[in-house]
Amino acid sequence: MPSAPPQATRSHGHYLSLRNVLVTSEHTAVLNKVDAHFPEGISSVIMGPSGCGKSTLLKVAAGITVPDSGKVYLQGKNLFRLSEKKLLHFRKGNGFVFQDAALWSNKTIQQNLALPLQFHRRELSQHAIDRRINILLEKMDLVDTLNLRPAQLSTGEQKVVSFLRAVILEPSTLFIDEVLPSLDHVMVERLMSMIRDLKQQGCTIIAVTHDARLTSLIADHLVIMNRGRVLECGPFDSVRKSKNHEVISILTEVLSEAATYETDLLDLLGGEKTTEP
Amino acid sequence: MTIGSIGRGVILKAREFLYAAGFMANIFKETLLFAKKKQVGFRVLVMQILFTGIEAMGIVSLIAVALGAVIIVEGISILPRFGQGQLIYTILIIVITRELGPLLTAFIIIARSGTAIATELGNMVINHEIEAYLSVGINPISYLVVPRFLGVVISTVLLTVYFNFFGLFGSFLVTQLIRPIQFAEYFRNLLGSIQVVDIVSSLIKSLVFGVIVSFVAVYQGFKVRIASTEVPQVAIKSVGQGFVLCILADAVITLIYYI
């Protein structure tokens, strides 16, 4: 039976903490009494096999999905008991990149990117909003898509626009759910560069990824999951030394394909591949 | 069926009712705050009025004229036999203004806008677009529901008034074909038969129907959870529940009037 690290049961002292969180769907536990924490100002990476509950964990931590039971603490305060004003303030300060992009299909790309600014930066003129959108789209070489609807974009382009929508309000916390798959090499480089800049600016990043490059680029803190449970949660160095066979197995299995690229995370983990059961 | 399963069914229904009541209270609260917040959603409201109100004027006109024509043709054929020819104006007012005007308008809006709203919101739930609104700090009730709710309520009231005018005017046009009558005489008789309570009753009914239609549509839309097959199901439910609740509300309001 895997045990959660001691820090995982504490709600205070961490930016975001999940305690005993249960989320069910169709009578199946997607998150099964999960404990996890995410420190402020550093980057956390959530890893685990497909369908293990990573995206749900991310949505619960972002305050998007309300758990069936358990608590989510934001700097020691119960997130779902915050006043509406404080919850709005928390969400305004966040960006969330969805696995399936989740762009608003009845709006153009320009409208998708403009809406958060129109809502929360009312002091900005339409001209200033358009300028900001253009700068972001130019960085990704997507200016031509400005007046298109999301359905007219490729899956990769949709994900990039979803990323741009998440960062357009200059968030202090960025939640990323598998943004890199289905992107070409150039787009990956551009996106990684933006993520690196955000990290350097002190943005708290919580990412779900199977990508070894992104993990090696940003991971200061790791959360390893399997079958709706958190197996390990702690600083990168601490988790990489884990003797938990399930954790080692997941790291090797999940990253085996991705690790054949430029950066071999398994090397970073100190040759754990040899200890695979 | 065991007592246990009946009990569970009752508890489930009670929970659903309480959830719906809370959802409705939330909509009313956000509706009151709508003007204060100077929402970007004002554009959504205008678009909703355009779709629900303006674009429905054609079909409303047709049904109103047809209804007025039927009442006139039937009335002129039957009532004079009983020496009650003048009653045609009272019947016109009761049937068009007080009863069928608000009800048929509500039915048209259920069929056009109720299904559209339930389907649109249901698809947005499945595509995680509602979650996307939450993620950028936009309250979906405030941005998506309130403009649709207000748009449908405003459109229902205005379309009912339009239905009444068009039904009564249309009946005049039909009268000209059967038994030509002076415009002034027709409307003098009509105005002589109409009472303030008829107009108030029509407006109250249209307001109540507007609230019912919009609430049922958005509630059903948000009931979609994971599968696209749920979308047509909630669209059908929004029509069925809308019809039933409007007819029940109509009966209650009419009963109150006569009691």
Chai-1 contact restraints between the chains, C-beta under 6 A:
chainA,res_idxA,chainB,res_idxB,connection_type,confidence,min_distance_angstrom,max_distance_angstrom,comment,restraint_id
A,I64,B,E131,contact,1.0,0.0,6.0,A-B,restraint_1
A,I64,B,L134,contact,1.0,0.0,6.0,A-B,restraint_2
A,I64,B,S135,contact,1.0,0.0,6.0,A-B,restraint_3
A,L88,B,G137,contact,1.0,0.0,6.0,A-B,restraint_4
A,R91,B,G137,contact,1.0,0.0,6.0,A-B,restraint_5
A,K92,B,G137,contact,1.0,0.0,6.0,A-B,restraint_6
A,F96,B,S135,contact,1.0,0.0,6.0,A-B,restraint_7
A,F98,B,H128,contact,1.0,0.0,6.0,A-B,restraint_8
A,A102,B,H128,contact,1.0,0.0,6.0,A-B,restraint_9
A,A102,B,E129,contact,1.0,0.0,6.0,A-B,restraint_10
A,A102,B,A132,contact,1.0,0.0,6.0,A-B,restraint_11
A,W104,B,E129,contact,1.0,0.0,6.0,A-B,restraint_12
A,P116,B,V136,contact,1.0,0.0,6.0,A-B,restraint_13
A,Q118,B,V40,contact,1.0,0.0,6.0,A-B,restraint_14
A,F119,B,V40,contact,1.0,0.0,6.0,A-B,restraint_15
A,F119,B,I138,contact,1.0,0.0,6.0,A-B,restraint_16
